[in-house]
Amino acid sequence: MEIYCDNAATTSLDLEVLDTMIPYLANHYGNPSSSHGIGRKAREAVEESRLKIASLLNVSENDIFFTSGATEANNLALSGAIKTYDIKNVITSKLEHKAVLQTLGQYSQQNDLESDFVKLDSKGNIDFEQLEWLLKNNQQTLVSLMHGNNEIGNLTDIKKVGEICKKYDAIFHSDTTQTIGKYRFDVKKLYIDYIVGSSHKFHGPKGVGFIYINKYRKIQPHIFGGAQERGTRGGTENVAGIVGMAKALEIAYRNLEEYQNYVAFLKSKMIMALQDLFGDEITFNGESDSIGNSLPNILNVAFPNLKKGGVLVNRLDALGIAVSGGSACSNLTNNGSHVLKTLNRNLDKDSVRFSFCKYNTPAEIDLIIKAIVDIYDQDIFVRKLNQKKLSALIYA
């Protein structure tokens, strides 16, 4: 058995995307900066992809710049804005991805930069009144608040954040890594200066992403050595990756509402099954059990600790079920989830993040539920799990 439910970490490459990329790996391999015909063919593919992405977001192609991924794009937005506009104050949240928090931390150590963290409620939602108060009392401010949280799925109303930022002439960056390809963006209707995308989060290739930079904002480059990307980011463009990313986003937009409804159905199915079987012995972290206030594909569940030791993620992995304990990037440090630590939620429990995609099936949800119940039963976990309900769930 092999079931993949870690799609917030990365997604499989869509075969239609692969077919689009192959010619640029095998035949049209020219350097897009070269002036000869083979190079011009590659340049044409890059610019067509830029236009396609821009059209889907309803922005100008001149506002899209290609990067190696969302981490670089977030770094470029933050470091570029801080240097270009001599930013003295940053407002952010302790739930941001480490690509944001560590970048801001570096600038706080090296420069005269102060960071304010907006207040959060018990589920991780930001306090808009305090955000406005912070903006009212600070000048030269950069606001960095993510759209969708990669661990607990919380959604932030970036339209509302943008309106507050506009009122106080603040620069607004949002890490949209988890929402590009999952929501329709009409950027012209938002007051926002920088958003980012990562191809491998929406069934595109790894190692390629983009940043949108509002045409009214400038930004200093952070990679030097070439005039690529109109001088914003030096280095030869990843032509095949860029072509694949544009195709992946096009496919995502093709059936976006259908995707949202389908993964929300899978998530609801798992929520109901877990609640039915485990009752109040499990809890859900953040807003992840709310279909309306969280990403439709992320569910973060706090389970009781296994009595024989070990963690549920590893036990599921042994059965061929791929899930996560949190951010894939944070897993490398073994420091646990900074998101759950910030919320001080369920630190004594075994938290698991399930993240779904269009390729997951209801039958896989049933198998995951059965595997979880079997693991706790084998662990001599003496609880009154209703086996009749379980049988009805699996074999209906």
N, C-alpha and C positions, 0 to 999 in steps of 0.2 A: 504494500500500500504506500502510495506517495500522494500527500495532499499539501498544497502550498497555500498558506494563509498568512503570508508576511509581505503583502503587497505594498505596505507603507514603506518598507525598506527598499524594495525594488520590484519591478514587474517583468514578466516574460516578454520577449521581443515578438511583436505581432509579425506573422509570416508575410503579410502584405508589405510591412515596413522593410523586412529583410529583402524582399524582391526588388524594392525601390532602391535599396542601398547597393546591391551587388554590382551594377554597372559602374559605380563610382569607386568601387574597390578593385575591380578587374580591368576595366577598359578606360574610363574617363578619370585617370589618376593624376592629371596635371595639377601643378601648383596654381591656385587661383590668382596668385600675384604675378604669374608669368604672362608675358605679352603675346606669346604665340597662340596658335589656334587651340592646342590641347589645353593650355592654361585658361584661355578664354571660355572654353566649354565648362571647365570647373567653376570659374567665376560666375557664369550664367546660372549654374545650378545653385550656388550659394545665394545669389540675389533673388532668384525665384522663390527659394525657401524662405528668405527674409520677408518677402512680400506676402507669402502665404500666411506666415505666423502673424504678421502685422494685421492682415485683413481679418483674421479670426478674432483678434483682440480689439479690432476697430481703432488702430493707431496707424501712424505713418511708418513706412518701412525704415525711414531715417532714425526712428526711435528705438529700433531693435539692434542689439549688439550680441554677438555670439561669444560664449565662454566654454570652459571645460565642464560646467555643471553649476548647480545652485550654490554650492559653497563658495566657489570663486565669484559668482555673481553677487552674492550677499556681501562678500569682502569688498568687492569693487564699489558697490553702492555706498557702504558705510565709510570705508576709508576715503573714497573719492569725495563724498559729501563733506566729511569732516575737514579734509585738507582744502577743498575748493572754497567752502563758505566759512572757514575758520570757526567751526562749531565749538561752543563752550559747554553746551548742556545737551544731554541725550535722555530721552524718556523711553523706557522699554519695559519689558516684563521678565520676571525670573523664569517664565515658562518657555522663553524663546529657545530655538535650536542653538546648540553650542557654536555653530558657525557665526551666529550673531553675537552671543554673549562673550565668547572668547575674543572676537575681533574688537568689540567695545572695551573689553578688559585690557587688551594690549594698549589701546589708545589712552585709556585712563591712567595707566602706569607711565606712559611716555610723554603725555601732553597734559596741558591744563584743561582737562575734560572731566566734567562731573556727570554722573549717571543717577537718574531718579527711576525707581521702579514703581510702576503704577500698582495700586492696591488691587487685590484679587479677592473674590468671595470664596467660599469653601469648595466650590466646584471648579474654580479657576477662571471665572469670568471677570473681565476688567471693570473697574469702577470709572465710568465715564465722567462723573462729576469731579473726581479727583484728578483725572487726566486734564480736564479743562482748568482746574485750579493750578496745576503744575505749569501749564502753558502760560497762564496769565501772569505767573510770577517769575518767568525766565525769558531771556532773550537768546537769539541765535540758537534755536532749538531744533534738534533732529528727533523725530519720533520714529521708533522702529517696533512695530507690533505685527505679529504673524497673522495670516488669515485663518489657517486651519492648523491646529496643533498636531504634530506627528505622532504623539504618544497617546493622548486622551481624546483627540478628535475635536476638541472645542473649536467652534467657529466664532470669529470676531467680526463684528459689523464694520468692515473697513470703509464703507460709505459714510457711516456716522463718524468714525475716527477722522476721515478726510475732511469732513465739514468743520469739525472742531479745529483741526490743524489750519485750515484755510482762514478761519476767524482770527488766528493769532500769527499768521504768516510763518508757520513752521514747515519744515521739510518733512515729508512723510515717506518712509520706506516700509514696505510690507513683504515679509518672506511668504511668498505664495507657492512654495514648492509643492505642498500637498494638495493644492486646489487647481492649479493649472492643469487642464485636461479633464477635470472633474466638474467644473462649473463654467458657465458662459461668462466671459468678461467683456463688458463694454467699457473699456478704460476711459473713453472720452466722457463718460458720465460720472467718473470718479475724480475726486481731488487727490491725486496720488503722484508721487515723483519717481518712485522706483518699485518695480515688481520683478520677480525672478521665476524662471522655469527650469526644470530638470527633466530631460527627455526620458530617462529610465523610470520615472514615476508614472508615466502614461503609455507604457508598452513601446517605448522607443529605445534606441541604443544607449549604453552607458558612456560616460565621458564627454557629454555635450549638453549644453544648456544655453540660456540666454538671459539678458537683462533688458528690461524696458526702462528707458531714461526719458522723462518728460522733456519735451523740446524746449521748455523754458528754463531747464536746469542744465548746468555744465557739470562736468566731472573730470577729475584728474585721473590719468591712467595709473595702473599699479604694476603692469607688466610692460617692460620697455624692450626695444630691439627690433621694431618694425612698425610700419604704418598701417598694419591691418586693422580692420574694424574702425576705419576712419581715425586712426591714431589713438583709439581708446584702449585697445588691448592688442599688444604685439604678439606675433606668432602665427604660423601658417594655420589657416582654418581647417578644421576637421570636416572635409567636404561630405564624405559618405555619412558621417554622423549628423551633420546639419540637414542633409536631405532626408535622412531617416526620421529625425525629430519633427520636421515639418509634416511629413506624411503621417506620423503617429498622432500629432495634434489634429490634423484633418480628419483622421478616422475617429478620434475621440469625440469631435464635434458632430460627427455624422449622426450618431445615435446617443447624444449626451443625456437627454431626459430618460430614455429607456435604460441606460446604464445606471443612472441615479436611482431609479425605482427598483431595478433588479438587485443591486447590492444592498439597498435599504431593506428589501424583503429578506435577503439572506441574514442580515444583521438582526432584524426583528425575530426571525425564526430562532436564531441562537439565543437571543435574550429570553424569549418565552420558554424555551426548553430548559435553560439553566435555572430560571426562576421557578419553574414547575418542579424541577428535580432537587434543587439545592435550597430553595427558599431563602431565608435570611442568613444562611451560612456563606453566601457570596454577596459582594457589593460591586458596584460599577464605579470606576474612577472617572472623575471629571463629569462632563456631559455626555460621555460616550454612549450611554443607553438612551439618549434623547435623539430621536430621528430628526427633529427640527433644529436643534441647537448644536449639532455635531456633524462631522463628516459622515456620509452614509456608509463608508467602507471601513471605519475603525471602531472596534469595541475593545475596551480595556477592562478586564475583570480581575477582581481580587478574590482568590480562592483560599480556603484554609490550608495551612502548611501540611505537607505530607509528614506523617509520623515517623516514617523510616528514613527521613532525610532526603536530600536532593530537591530539585525544583521541578515543577510540572512541565516547564518548557523542555527540559532535557528528557523527561519521561515520554513526552509526546514525540520528540525528535527520534527517540529509539523506535517508535512505532511508525515512523515515516511521515509524521505530521509536522510541518514547518510553521512555527509561530515565533513570537518574540517576547522578551521581557521588557521591551521598551525600544528606544531608538537604536538602530543598527550601528550608528556612529559611536554612541555612548557605550555599546557593548564591549568595545575594544579597551576601555579603561577599567572595567569591572568595579566602577564606583556606584553602581545602582542608578536609578532614575532620578535625575535632578528635578524633574517635573513633580513626581510623587513626594519627594522630600520637601519641595517648596509648599505643596498643599498639605503636608504632614498627614497624608492619607494612606491608610492601610500598609504602613511600613513593616508591620509584623506579619503581613500576609504574603501570599505567593501571587503576584500580579502578572497577568499574561495579556499581551496585545494580540488580538486577532484582526487581520486586515484583509479584506476581500477584494475580488476583482470580477470582471465579466466572465472569466473562465471558471470560477468556482460554481459548484452546483448544490442544490438542496440536499442531495444524497451525501455529499461530502460533509455538510453540517451535521447530518445524522451520525455519520461515522466518527466525527470529532467528539460529539456528545457521548457516544457510547464508549469511546476510548477514555475519556475523562472519568466517567463513572467506573469503568473497569479498573483504572489506575487507583482510585480511592478505595474500591472494594478490596483489591489485592494488598493495599497498604493497611489492611485491618482497620479501615476507617469506619468505625461502628456508628452509622447513622441510618435513619429510616428512609433510605432512598426508595421511592416507589417503583419497584421493578415492573409492575404491570404498566405503569405510565411509560417507562423506558421501552418496553417491548412494543407498545402501541406506537411510540414515536418512530422506532427503527423499522418496524415491519409493516407499517400501515400502507 
